[in-house]
Amino acid sequence: MGRSDEFHWVTDAEPHSTRRREILAKHGDKVRKLYGYDHSTAVQVVAVMAVQVAMAYAVKDASWWKVLVAAYVVSGTASQNLFTAQHELSHFLAFRKPLYNKILSLASNCPLVVPMATSFRKYHQEHHSHLGVDGWDVDLPTYLEANWITGFVAKAAWVLVYIIVYGLRPVLIRPKPIGTADVVNVALVVGFDASILYFMGFKSLMYLLIGVVLGGGLHPMAGHLIAEHYMFLKGQETYSYYGPLNALTYNVGYHNEHHDFPQIPHTRLHKLKEIAPEYYETLAYHKSWTWVTWKFLSDPEVGPWTRMRRPTREPVTTPATPDKAAALAAFKAEHEAALKKAEVAKDLPGAFTDAASPGVRTRSQARKML
């Protein structure tokens, strides 16, 4: 039996805009000084690109088992580094000029061997502007995923190929017109792939490709894809991760901080937390992406359906289940009324209980358990 009817539907506005206004009201001058860009991002990106090309050359004549080990350990880690670099560059945080960020984004997409830089940027902008909105935020699992991915084996298979699902979902749910930048993106990546195949060989190309798939699935680095917005505690939509892997992923773990202020480069997000600790130290957070992945797989109450979802004012582009239609219509009506009254989403109550974590009563207690 599917669980698509268990999405956590809400009509409140996403919490980040509210928190942003409050933080700026209290700490505006200090926070605005963090805005900008950081050239060190470009240095790290180029270094990782060089490592990938060098490793691809190094394994060109290696046995297949060595290629696979290298693909998981080295390429998997490096590919997630470059994937999270795409995230940083999509916000234009490496250079002052957007064009330079776009150029580096296209270049760093090449070792990922699948064109995605331009499409990621377009869809990721909507993830921020329409967080959790049905039919807009393609980071949300589909109803089909929620219905089918329910047991340990199904969830493990889903996570194993999650980077493929993550890439296909936007195209299937909310396809966008193909532009000149998309064509350039495809041409560059295909040209790079052809060059690797011609000058280094099939194993070198597979080292890169397998690393992308494995690094975006059952891999410690890929835990952020689940940790960021899957609801491990009822009432909290976004989670930060504070741990060592942030050093390899452009601090993507500082996810609450990033959604609150996407114009702050990754090297300064920790300073935001220091400036406004009263807003972040009370939130639940993760300390291990590996634990997040295991919790997702092993806990029957956690799955693709444990996401906050908001009704959209436009026609829903993902198919609603029949028994969901009436409820969705009611949510839409309530949402329209809320918009007309210009209500501002209120903070969630300080005390709450999570069915998956009995005994957790406060955010302060909850954050120690993740």
ZATI-134781 format. One record per residue (C-alpha): x, y, z; residue in one letter; residue number from 1. Coordinates in nm, 2 decimals. Layout:
X / Y / Z / a / NUM;
...
//
This chain:
0.00 / 0.00 / 0.00 / m / 1;
0.13 / 0.34 / -0.09 / g / 2;
0.20 / 0.63 / 0.14 / r / 3;
0.15 / 0.93 / -0.08 / s / 4;
-0.13 / 1.04 / 0.14 / d / 5;
0.12 / 1.09 / 0.43 / e / 6;
0.30 / 1.39 / 0.29 / f / 7;
0.29 / 1.66 / 0.56 / h / 8;
0.07 / 1.92 / 0.39 / w / 9;
0.09 / 2.28 / 0.52 / v / 10;
-0.04 / 2.62 / 0.41 / t / 11;
0.21 / 2.83 / 0.61 / d / 12;
0.48 / 3.01 / 0.42 / a / 13;
0.82 / 2.85 / 0.43 / e / 14;
1.01 / 2.95 / 0.74 / p / 15;
1.33 / 3.09 / 0.59 / h / 16;
1.18 / 3.43 / 0.47 / s / 17;
1.04 / 3.49 / 0.81 / t / 18;
1.36 / 3.40 / 0.99 / r / 19;
1.56 / 3.62 / 0.74 / r / 20;
1.35 / 3.92 / 0.82 / r / 21;
1.38 / 3.87 / 1.19 / e / 22;
1.76 / 3.82 / 1.17 / i / 23;
1.81 / 4.13 / 0.96 / l / 24;
1.60 / 4.33 / 1.20 / a / 25;
1.83 / 4.23 / 1.49 / k / 26;
2.17 / 4.18 / 1.32 / h / 27;
2.13 / 4.35 / 0.98 / g / 28;
2.46 / 4.53 / 0.97 / d / 29;
2.67 / 4.23 / 1.07 / k / 30;
2.49 / 3.99 / 0.84 / v / 31;
2.50 / 4.21 / 0.53 / r / 32;
2.88 / 4.22 / 0.56 / k / 33;
2.88 / 3.85 / 0.49 / l / 34;
2.72 / 3.89 / 0.15 / y / 35;
2.93 / 3.85 / -0.16 / g / 36;
3.16 / 3.59 / -0.32 / y / 37;
3.48 / 3.40 / -0.24 / d / 38;
3.74 / 3.32 / -0.51 / h / 39;
3.87 / 3.02 / -0.30 / s / 40;
3.57 / 2.83 / -0.43 / t / 41;
3.71 / 2.84 / -0.78 / a / 42;
4.05 / 2.72 / -0.66 / v / 43;
3.90 / 2.42 / -0.49 / q / 44;
3.68 / 2.34 / -0.79 / v / 45;
3.97 / 2.35 / -1.04 / v / 46;
4.18 / 2.13 / -0.80 / a / 47;
3.91 / 1.87 / -0.78 / v / 48;
3.86 / 1.87 / -1.16 / m / 49;
4.24 / 1.81 / -1.20 / a / 50;
4.22 / 1.52 / -0.95 / v / 51;
3.94 / 1.36 / -1.15 / q / 52;
4.12 / 1.39 / -1.48 / v / 53;
4.45 / 1.26 / -1.33 / a / 54;
4.27 / 0.97 / -1.17 / m / 55;
4.08 / 0.88 / -1.49 / a / 56;
4.42 / 0.86 / -1.66 / y / 57;
4.57 / 0.66 / -1.38 / a / 58;
4.31 / 0.38 / -1.40 / v / 59;
4.29 / 0.35 / -1.78 / k / 60;
4.48 / 0.02 / -1.78 / d / 61;
4.38 / -0.10 / -1.43 / a / 62;
4.18 / -0.41 / -1.36 / s / 63;
3.81 / -0.36 / -1.32 / w / 64;
3.80 / -0.42 / -0.95 / w / 65;
4.05 / -0.14 / -0.90 / k / 66;
3.85 / 0.08 / -1.13 / v / 67;
3.54 / 0.02 / -0.92 / l / 68;
3.71 / 0.08 / -0.59 / v / 69;
3.86 / 0.40 / -0.72 / a / 70;
3.53 / 0.50 / -0.86 / a / 71;
3.36 / 0.46 / -0.52 / y / 72;
3.63 / 0.60 / -0.29 / v / 73;
3.79 / 0.88 / -0.51 / v / 74;
3.55 / 0.95 / -0.79 / s / 75;
3.24 / 0.92 / -0.57 / g / 76;
3.38 / 1.18 / -0.33 / t / 77;
3.51 / 1.41 / -0.60 / a / 78;
3.19 / 1.39 / -0.80 / s / 79;
2.98 / 1.50 / -0.49 / q / 80;
3.23 / 1.78 / -0.44 / n / 81;
3.17 / 1.90 / -0.80 / l / 82;
2.80 / 1.85 / -0.76 / f / 83;
2.78 / 2.07 / -0.45 / t / 84;
3.01 / 2.31 / -0.64 / a / 85;
2.73 / 2.34 / -0.90 / q / 86;
2.50 / 2.44 / -0.61 / h / 87;
2.74 / 2.71 / -0.49 / e / 88;
2.80 / 2.84 / -0.84 / l / 89;
2.43 / 2.85 / -0.92 / s / 90;
2.41 / 3.13 / -0.66 / h / 91;
2.70 / 3.31 / -0.82 / f / 92;
2.91 / 3.29 / -0.50 / l / 93;
3.26 / 3.23 / -0.65 / a / 94;
3.30 / 3.55 / -0.86 / f / 95;
3.14 / 3.89 / -0.86 / r / 96;
3.03 / 3.86 / -1.22 / k / 97;
2.75 / 3.60 / -1.29 / p / 98;
2.91 / 3.51 / -1.62 / l / 99;
3.23 / 3.39 / -1.46 / y / 100;
3.03 / 3.17 / -1.23 / n / 101;
2.84 / 3.02 / -1.52 / k / 102;
3.16 / 2.95 / -1.71 / i / 103;
3.31 / 2.77 / -1.41 / l / 104;
2.99 / 2.58 / -1.36 / s / 105;
3.00 / 2.46 / -1.72 / l / 106;
3.37 / 2.36 / -1.69 / a / 107;
3.32 / 2.17 / -1.36 / s / 108;
3.02 / 1.99 / -1.51 / n / 109;
3.26 / 1.81 / -1.75 / c / 110;
3.41 / 1.56 / -1.51 / p / 111;
3.05 / 1.47 / -1.40 / l / 112;
3.01 / 1.34 / -1.76 / v / 113;
2.63 / 1.41 / -1.77 / v / 114;
2.51 / 1.76 / -1.87 / p / 115;
2.33 / 1.93 / -1.58 / m / 116;
2.48 / 2.27 / -1.49 / a / 117;
2.23 / 2.49 / -1.67 / t / 118;
1.92 / 2.29 / -1.58 / s / 119;
2.03 / 2.26 / -1.22 / f / 120;
2.06 / 2.63 / -1.19 / r / 121;
1.71 / 2.69 / -1.33 / k / 122;
1.54 / 2.43 / -1.11 / y / 123;
1.74 / 2.52 / -0.80 / h / 124;
1.62 / 2.88 / -0.82 / q / 125;
1.26 / 2.75 / -0.79 / e / 126;
1.36 / 2.52 / -0.50 / h / 127;
1.44 / 2.84 / -0.31 / h / 128;
1.15 / 3.06 / -0.43 / s / 129;
0.89 / 2.78 / -0.40 / h / 130;
1.02 / 2.55 / -0.13 / l / 131;
0.79 / 2.25 / -0.08 / g / 132;
0.53 / 2.38 / -0.33 / v / 133;
0.36 / 2.10 / -0.52 / d / 134;
0.45 / 2.10 / -0.89 / g / 135;
0.72 / 2.37 / -0.85 / w / 136;
0.98 / 2.23 / -0.61 / d / 137;
1.12 / 1.93 / -0.80 / v / 138;
1.33 / 1.84 / -0.50 / d / 139;
1.00 / 1.69 / -0.37 / l / 140;
0.95 / 1.32 / -0.44 / p / 141;
0.66 / 1.24 / -0.66 / t / 142;
0.34 / 1.06 / -0.55 / y / 143;
0.46 / 0.75 / -0.74 / l / 144;
0.79 / 0.75 / -0.54 / e / 145;
0.60 / 0.78 / -0.21 / a / 146;
0.37 / 0.49 / -0.31 / n / 147;
0.64 / 0.25 / -0.43 / w / 148;
0.94 / 0.33 / -0.21 / i / 149;
0.82 / 0.20 / 0.13 / t / 150;
1.03 / -0.09 / 0.25 / g / 151;
1.40 / -0.13 / 0.33 / f / 152;
1.49 / -0.30 / 0.00 / v / 153;
1.29 / -0.05 / -0.21 / a / 154;
1.44 / 0.24 / -0.02 / k / 155;
1.79 / 0.10 / -0.05 / a / 156;
1.75 / 0.06 / -0.43 / a / 157;
1.61 / 0.41 / -0.46 / w / 158;
1.89 / 0.56 / -0.26 / v / 159;
2.15 / 0.36 / -0.46 / l / 160;
2.04 / 0.53 / -0.79 / v / 161;
1.91 / 0.85 / -0.62 / y / 162;
2.13 / 1.08 / -0.83 / i / 163;
1.96 / 0.94 / -1.14 / i / 164;
1.62 / 0.99 / -0.99 / v / 165;
1.72 / 1.34 / -0.88 / y / 166;
1.83 / 1.42 / -1.24 / g / 167;
1.52 / 1.28 / -1.42 / l / 168;
1.25 / 1.41 / -1.18 / r / 169;
1.27 / 1.77 / -1.29 / p / 170;
1.25 / 1.68 / -1.66 / v / 171;
0.95 / 1.46 / -1.61 / l / 172;
0.76 / 1.68 / -1.36 / i / 173;
0.84 / 2.03 / -1.49 / r / 174;
1.01 / 2.03 / -1.83 / p / 175;
1.16 / 2.36 / -1.94 / k / 176;
1.23 / 2.50 / -2.28 / p / 177;
1.58 / 2.42 / -2.41 / i / 178;
1.79 / 2.73 / -2.45 / g / 179;
2.13 / 2.82 / -2.60 / t / 180;
2.31 / 2.77 / -2.26 / a / 181;
2.16 / 2.42 / -2.24 / d / 182;
2.30 / 2.34 / -2.59 / v / 183;
2.64 / 2.47 / -2.50 / v / 184;
2.63 / 2.26 / -2.18 / n / 185;
2.55 / 1.94 / -2.37 / v / 186;
2.82 / 2.01 / -2.63 / a / 187;
3.09 / 2.08 / -2.38 / l / 188;
3.02 / 1.77 / -2.17 / v / 189;
2.98 / 1.54 / -2.47 / v / 190;
3.30 / 1.67 / -2.62 / g / 191;
3.48 / 1.61 / -2.29 / f / 192;
3.34 / 1.26 / -2.27 / d / 193;
3.45 / 1.18 / -2.62 / a / 194;
3.80 / 1.31 / -2.54 / s / 195;
3.83 / 1.10 / -2.23 / i / 196;
3.71 / 0.79 / -2.43 / l / 197;
3.95 / 0.86 / -2.72 / y / 198;
4.26 / 0.96 / -2.53 / f / 199;
4.23 / 0.74 / -2.22 / m / 200;
3.98 / 0.47 / -2.29 / g / 201;
3.65 / 0.31 / -2.18 / f / 202;
3.77 / 0.24 / -1.82 / k / 203;
3.86 / 0.60 / -1.76 / s / 204;
3.52 / 0.72 / -1.87 / l / 205;
3.35 / 0.45 / -1.65 / m / 206;
3.56 / 0.56 / -1.36 / y / 207;
3.40 / 0.90 / -1.39 / l / 208;
3.05 / 0.78 / -1.46 / l / 209;
3.03 / 0.51 / -1.20 / i / 210;
3.17 / 0.76 / -0.95 / g / 211;
2.88 / 1.00 / -1.02 / v / 212;
2.62 / 0.73 / -0.97 / v / 213;
2.78 / 0.57 / -0.66 / l / 214;
2.88 / 0.91 / -0.51 / g / 215;
2.52 / 1.03 / -0.54 / g / 216;
2.37 / 0.71 / -0.38 / g / 217;
2.49 / 0.49 / -0.10 / l / 218;
2.79 / 0.70 / -0.02 / h / 219;
2.87 / 0.91 / 0.29 / p / 220;
2.89 / 1.22 / 0.08 / m / 221;
2.54 / 1.18 / -0.06 / a / 222;
2.37 / 1.18 / 0.28 / g / 223;
2.32 / 1.56 / 0.24 / h / 224;
2.06 / 1.49 / -0.03 / l / 225;
1.84 / 1.32 / 0.23 / i / 226;
1.95 / 1.52 / 0.54 / a / 227;
1.85 / 1.87 / 0.40 / e / 228;
1.47 / 1.85 / 0.39 / h / 229;
1.34 / 1.51 / 0.48 / y / 230;
1.14 / 1.55 / 0.80 / m / 231;
1.31 / 1.35 / 1.08 / f / 232;
1.12 / 1.56 / 1.34 / l / 233;
0.77 / 1.67 / 1.28 / k / 234;
0.74 / 2.05 / 1.23 / g / 235;
1.09 / 2.12 / 1.11 / q / 236;
1.13 / 2.14 / 0.73 / e / 237;
1.51 / 2.21 / 0.68 / t / 238;
1.80 / 2.06 / 0.87 / y / 239;
2.17 / 2.16 / 0.89 / s / 240;
2.46 / 1.92 / 0.93 / y / 241;
2.76 / 2.02 / 1.14 / y / 242;
3.04 / 1.78 / 1.07 / g / 243;
3.37 / 1.72 / 0.89 / p / 244;
3.22 / 1.65 / 0.54 / l / 245;
3.13 / 2.01 / 0.51 / n / 246;
3.49 / 2.07 / 0.42 / a / 247;
3.45 / 1.86 / 0.11 / l / 248;
3.11 / 1.99 / 0.01 / t / 249;
3.13 / 2.37 / 0.03 / y / 250;
2.95 / 2.38 / 0.36 / n / 251;
2.63 / 2.25 / 0.20 / v / 252;
2.55 / 2.11 / 0.55 / g / 253;
2.48 / 2.46 / 0.67 / y / 254;
2.15 / 2.43 / 0.50 / h / 255;
1.92 / 2.64 / 0.73 / n / 256;
2.17 / 2.91 / 0.71 / e / 257;
2.20 / 2.88 / 0.34 / h / 258;
1.82 / 2.89 / 0.28 / h / 259;
1.79 / 3.19 / 0.51 / d / 260;
2.07 / 3.38 / 0.33 / f / 261;
2.16 / 3.23 / -0.01 / p / 262;
2.37 / 3.53 / -0.09 / q / 263;
2.63 / 3.44 / 0.17 / i / 264;
2.92 / 3.22 / 0.03 / p / 265;
2.99 / 2.89 / 0.19 / h / 266;
3.31 / 3.01 / 0.37 / t / 267;
3.11 / 3.26 / 0.58 / r / 268;
2.80 / 3.06 / 0.67 / l / 269;
2.94 / 2.96 / 1.00 / h / 270;
2.98 / 3.33 / 1.09 / k / 271;
2.61 / 3.37 / 1.03 / l / 272;
2.54 / 3.10 / 1.29 / k / 273;
2.78 / 3.28 / 1.53 / e / 274;
2.61 / 3.62 / 1.48 / i / 275;
2.26 / 3.48 / 1.53 / a / 276;
2.29 / 3.17 / 1.75 / p / 277;
1.95 / 3.22 / 1.90 / e / 278;
1.80 / 3.13 / 1.57 / y / 279;
2.01 / 2.82 / 1.49 / y / 280;
2.11 / 2.66 / 1.81 / e / 281;
1.74 / 2.58 / 1.89 / t / 282;
1.69 / 2.39 / 1.57 / l / 283;
1.74 / 2.02 / 1.53 / a / 284;
2.05 / 1.93 / 1.32 / y / 285;
2.24 / 1.63 / 1.20 / h / 286;
2.59 / 1.52 / 1.30 / k / 287;
2.63 / 1.24 / 1.06 / s / 288;
2.52 / 1.19 / 0.70 / w / 289;
2.59 / 0.82 / 0.73 / t / 290;
2.35 / 0.80 / 1.02 / w / 291;
2.09 / 1.00 / 0.82 / v / 292;
2.11 / 0.74 / 0.54 / t / 293;
2.08 / 0.45 / 0.77 / w / 294;
1.79 / 0.61 / 0.96 / k / 295;
1.61 / 0.67 / 0.63 / f / 296;
1.66 / 0.31 / 0.52 / l / 297;
1.58 / 0.14 / 0.85 / s / 298;
1.30 / 0.35 / 1.00 / d / 299;
0.96 / 0.24 / 0.86 / p / 300;
0.82 / 0.58 / 0.95 / e / 301;
1.07 / 0.77 / 0.73 / v / 302;
1.06 / 0.77 / 0.36 / g / 303;
1.00 / 0.97 / 0.04 / p / 304;
0.67 / 1.08 / 0.20 / w / 305;
0.82 / 1.25 / 0.50 / t / 306;
0.84 / 1.59 / 0.34 / r / 307;
0.65 / 1.91 / 0.39 / m / 308;
0.43 / 1.99 / 0.09 / r / 309;
0.25 / 2.31 / 0.00 / r / 310;
-0.04 / 2.34 / -0.24 / p / 311;
0.02 / 2.55 / -0.55 / t / 312;
-0.21 / 2.81 / -0.70 / r / 313;
-0.13 / 2.68 / -1.05 / e / 314;
-0.25 / 2.34 / -1.18 / p / 315;
-0.07 / 2.06 / -1.01 / v / 316;
0.18 / 1.90 / -1.25 / t / 317;
0.22 / 1.58 / -1.05 / t / 318;
-0.08 / 1.34 / -1.05 / p / 319;
-0.27 / 1.35 / -0.73 / a / 320;
-0.43 / 1.03 / -0.61 / t / 321;
-0.81 / 1.03 / -0.62 / p / 322;
-0.86 / 1.03 / -0.25 / d / 323;
-0.62 / 1.33 / -0.23 / k / 324;
-0.81 / 1.56 / -0.47 / a / 325;
-1.07 / 1.68 / -0.22 / a / 326;
-0.82 / 1.74 / 0.05 / a / 327;
-0.59 / 1.93 / -0.19 / l / 328;
-0.88 / 2.15 / -0.30 / a / 329;
-0.95 / 2.23 / 0.06 / a / 330;
-0.58 / 2.32 / 0.12 / f / 331;
-0.58 / 2.54 / -0.19 / k / 332;
-0.89 / 2.73 / -0.07 / a / 333;
-0.73 / 2.78 / 0.27 / e / 334;
-0.41 / 2.89 / 0.11 / h / 335;
-0.59 / 3.15 / -0.10 / e / 336;
-0.76 / 3.28 / 0.20 / a / 337;
-0.44 / 3.31 / 0.39 / a / 338;
-0.28 / 3.50 / 0.10 / l / 339;
-0.57 / 3.75 / 0.09 / k / 340;
-0.53 / 3.82 / 0.45 / k / 341;
-0.15 / 3.86 / 0.41 / a / 342;
-0.09 / 3.65 / 0.71 / e / 343;
0.27 / 3.59 / 0.81 / v / 344;
0.36 / 3.24 / 0.91 / a / 345;
0.40 / 3.21 / 1.29 / k / 346;
0.68 / 3.03 / 1.45 / d / 347;
0.62 / 2.67 / 1.53 / l / 348;
0.54 / 2.59 / 1.89 / p / 349;
0.84 / 2.52 / 2.11 / g / 350;
0.70 / 2.19 / 2.24 / a / 351;
0.62 / 1.91 / 2.00 / f / 352;
0.64 / 1.53 / 1.99 / t / 353;
0.77 / 1.32 / 1.70 / d / 354;
0.61 / 0.98 / 1.66 / a / 355;
0.94 / 0.85 / 1.52 / a / 356;
1.13 / 0.97 / 1.82 / s / 357;
0.91 / 0.93 / 2.13 / p / 358;
1.01 / 1.14 / 2.43 / g / 359;
1.15 / 1.43 / 2.23 / v / 360;
0.97 / 1.73 / 2.35 / r / 361;
1.17 / 2.04 / 2.27 / t / 362;
1.39 / 2.15 / 1.99 / r / 363;
1.68 / 2.18 / 2.23 / s / 364;
1.64 / 1.81 / 2.33 / q / 365;
1.57 / 1.71 / 1.97 / a / 366;
1.88 / 1.85 / 1.82 / r / 367;
2.09 / 1.63 / 2.05 / k / 368;
1.94 / 1.32 / 1.91 / m / 369;
2.00 / 1.37 / 1.54 / l / 370;
//
